[in-house]
Amino acid sequence: MQLLEPSTPRERCDRVAGAFAAALGRDPDRVAMAPGRVNLIGEHTDYNAGLCLPVALPHATYAALGRRDDDRVTVRSAQVADAWEGGPDELGPGRVAGWPAYVVGVLWALAEDGLVPALSGLDVVVDSTVPVGAGLSSSAALECAVAVGVLELLGVPLDAEVRERVVRACVRAETEVAGAPTGGLDQTISVFAEEQAALLLDFDDHSRRTVPLPLAEHDLALLVIDSTVRHALVDGGYAARRADCEQAAALLGLSSLRHADLAAVGSLTDDRLRRRARHVVTEIARVESTVAAVGSGDWEGVGRLFSESHASLRDDYEVSCAELDEAVRLAEEAGALGARMTGGGFGGSAVALVPAGRFEVVAETVVRGVTAAGHATPRLLRADPSGPARRC
């Protein structure tokens, strides 16, 4: 069994600084990092004003930044061969496509917010250990690493109020510039994560609460299974689910499905909309039950809620796939307390709650079984809850 290792932050910070120097002939002025995330439960609830329970990964994106003497912006990545370059009039919506949009969109959104003045020239080099397209928020990690790096470069203190504005700016970058209709979960956990804890995020009143997650004390671990089936939030499936939810809420006369109950959902005559809404209502309830189970130490109950969540995402929301279904089944048969797909779906990853003593057995069983079923060999990560975006 081989895990996808995150490396230490110091190693990766030094690596991206070295890549910057190699490409540009000088040292960067600042280096920052931001974590990916795995959502424990609460899927497709953020844009329905619901509840989510994510943790930050030790796997992160690193951004090295340096000022330029002109007004040009350049963007390079250790994972992509082609660089991007443009002027200040090329940073906003409709001006850039592909992965550089997540970087330059942040520069545009920070200026729009007033957090930074109109930026002069900037060189950016990024490196990452967050798998792209795995449902682990590689895009938000990229956005938040760049945002924190820019603010550190300009001497803006990263207090709580500024971090809130960073979240909003990164959401604008993703939705308005990159064109992915995300709900804010990913950016919030990347900016506000705490070690050895999850965050309970309420997208109705926009509150958040730390939920201690003493996994090691209970000989438990989180196994993330990257199916390697790649998805992109701009492909349409995510937007279609969001539109279904908005239509269902409108038919019920509600501002969002957060305020629906199962009796109201049952009155929907359209089968597809009824199933979409049922997932959202029951998933929000599962988040509340999970937080209660964690608080009482009922880890078997947490596992059951994971499994129920996966079934709902597979059957009612229809965002799973054969590879994820097989990985979840195999993990549970090998001893996981529960498992579920995580992220936007249509590929990506699953997360399993595993007794620490069976971690390797579960991991190896999943790899062998998924491969034997004719699917691509999955990649594995250990998700030790980690800290927030910060300067290296």
Buried (B, 14 or more C-beta within 10 A) or exposed (E): EEBBEBBEBEEBBBBBBBBBBEBBEEEBBBBBBBBBBBBBBBBBBBBBBBBBBBBBBBBBBBBBBBBBEEBBBBBBBBEBEEBBEBEBEBBBBEBBEEBBBBBBBBBBBBBBEEBBEEBEBBBBBBBBBBBBBBBBBBBBBBBBBBBBBBBBBBEBEBEEEBBBBBBBBBBBBBBBBBBBBBBBBBBBBBBBBBEBBBBBBBBBEEEBEEBEBEBEEEEBBBBBBBBBBBBBBBBEBBBEBBEBBBBBBEBBEBEBBBBBEEEBBEEBEEEEBBBBBBBBBBBBBBBBBBBEBBEEEBBEBBBBBBBBBBBBBBEBBBBBBEBBBBBBBBBBEBBBBBBBBBBBBBBBBBBBBBBEEBBBBBBEBBBBBBEEEEBEEBBBBBBBBBBBBBBB
